[in-house]
Amino acid sequence: MALHFIGFRGDEYVRAVRVFGPPDFIHRGWDRWAKMEVMPGDVAIFARGTFEDEPSVFSV
């Protein structure tokens, strides 16, 4: 099981680390590459949006 942080910038990252601990993976945004890396059983924490959102067609 891995912890993914998606779309965090600035202070919200520090707060998320305090709550969830340090991430195993950091994704700058929700794109198709990030979605492919989140495996069943992993935990994905989003700064904005949800796993159900359509990934961006552009890599961030």
C-alpha positions as a Markdown table, in Angstrom:
| # | Residue | x | y | z |
|---|---|---|---|---|
| 1 | Met | 0.0 | 0.0 | 0.0 |
| 2 | Ala | 1.4 | 3.4 | -1.0 |
| 3 | Leu | 0.4 | 7.0 | -0.1 |
| 4 | His | 0.0 | 9.4 | -3.0 |
| 5 | Phe | -0.3 | 13.2 | -2.7 |
| 6 | Ile | -1.8 | 14.8 | -5.8 |
| 7 | Gly | -1.8 | 18.5 | -6.7 |
| 8 | Phe | -0.4 | 19.8 | -3.4 |
| 9 | Arg | 1.5 | 23.1 | -3.4 |
| 10 | Gly | 2.7 | 25.2 | -0.5 |
| 11 | Asp | 1.2 | 25.1 | 3.0 |
| 12 | Glu | -1.4 | 22.5 | 2.3 |
| 13 | Tyr | 1.4 | 19.9 | 1.6 |
| 14 | Val | 2.8 | 20.6 | 5.1 |
| 15 | Arg | -0.6 | 20.1 | 6.7 |
| 16 | Ala | -1.3 | 16.9 | 4.7 |
| 17 | Val | 2.0 | 15.5 | 6.0 |
| 18 | Arg | 1.0 | 16.3 | 9.6 |
| 19 | Val | -2.3 | 14.4 | 9.1 |
| 20 | Phe | -1.3 | 11.5 | 6.8 |
| 21 | Gly | 2.5 | 11.3 | 7.2 |
| 22 | Pro | 5.0 | 11.6 | 4.4 |
| 23 | Pro | 3.9 | 10.4 | 0.9 |
| 24 | Asp | 5.4 | 7.6 | -1.0 |
| 25 | Phe | 4.6 | 9.4 | -4.3 |
| 26 | Ile | 4.0 | 13.0 | -5.1 |
| 27 | His | 2.1 | 13.9 | -8.3 |
| 28 | Arg | 2.1 | 17.6 | -9.4 |
| 29 | Gly | -1.4 | 17.1 | -10.9 |
| 30 | Trp | -4.1 | 14.5 | -11.8 |
| 31 | Asp | -3.0 | 13.3 | -15.2 |
| 32 | Arg | -3.2 | 9.9 | -16.9 |
| 33 | Trp | 0.3 | 9.0 | -15.6 |
| 34 | Ala | -0.7 | 9.7 | -12.0 |
| 35 | Lys | -3.9 | 7.7 | -12.4 |
| 36 | Met | -1.9 | 4.7 | -13.8 |
| 37 | Glu | 0.5 | 4.8 | -10.8 |
| 38 | Val | -2.3 | 4.6 | -8.2 |
| 39 | Met | -2.9 | 0.9 | -7.6 |
| 40 | Pro | -5.7 | -0.9 | -5.8 |
| 41 | Gly | -5.2 | -0.7 | -2.1 |
| 42 | Asp | -3.2 | 2.6 | -2.4 |
| 43 | Val | -4.4 | 5.8 | -0.7 |
| 44 | Ala | -4.6 | 8.9 | -2.9 |
| 45 | Ile | -4.9 | 12.3 | -1.1 |
| 46 | Phe | -6.0 | 15.2 | -3.4 |
| 47 | Ala | -5.5 | 18.9 | -2.7 |
| 48 | Arg | -8.5 | 19.5 | -5.0 |
| 49 | Gly | -10.8 | 17.1 | -6.7 |
| 50 | Thr | -11.3 | 13.3 | -6.4 |
| 51 | Phe | -10.1 | 10.1 | -7.9 |
| 52 | Glu | -13.3 | 10.1 | -10.0 |
| 53 | Asp | -12.4 | 13.3 | -11.8 |
| 54 | Glu | -11.3 | 13.0 | -15.4 |
| 55 | Pro | -7.5 | 13.1 | -15.5 |
| 56 | Ser | -5.9 | 16.0 | -17.5 |
| 57 | Val | -4.9 | 15.1 | -21.0 |
| 58 | Phe | -1.7 | 17.3 | -20.4 |
| 59 | Ser | 1.0 | 16.1 | -18.1 |
| 60 | Val | 1.7 | 18.5 | -15.3 |
